[in-house]
Amino acid sequence: MDSYWTQEDWPTKTARVHRGDCRYCNNGRGWRPDRTGQNNAWYGPFATPEQARDACAKADARPCGTCLPDTRW
């Protein structure tokens, strides 16, 4: 079963939705675990990409171009 995560970047007020196995997500640990929590946060796991997107309704949430390139919303 796939899992989905949202990474919210506070300085830019943006968010990206990722598959759990994405190299940038790493199941919510990110590609730079030492930087998580300084300027960003991970939310999840979620069952669908839409649930992950809705977790950050205030941010400009978009799908990751690497792991969800065909997702449109």
SULFEN-V554736 format. One line per field, one symbol per residue. psi: psi as a letter, one per 30 degrees, with the letter a starting at -180 (. if undefined). A space follows every 50 residues. Layout:
psi=???
This chain:
psi=kklklkjkjeefhlkkklkegkffehhgflfifffkfegllkkallflee eeeffhffliklkkfefhfgkk.
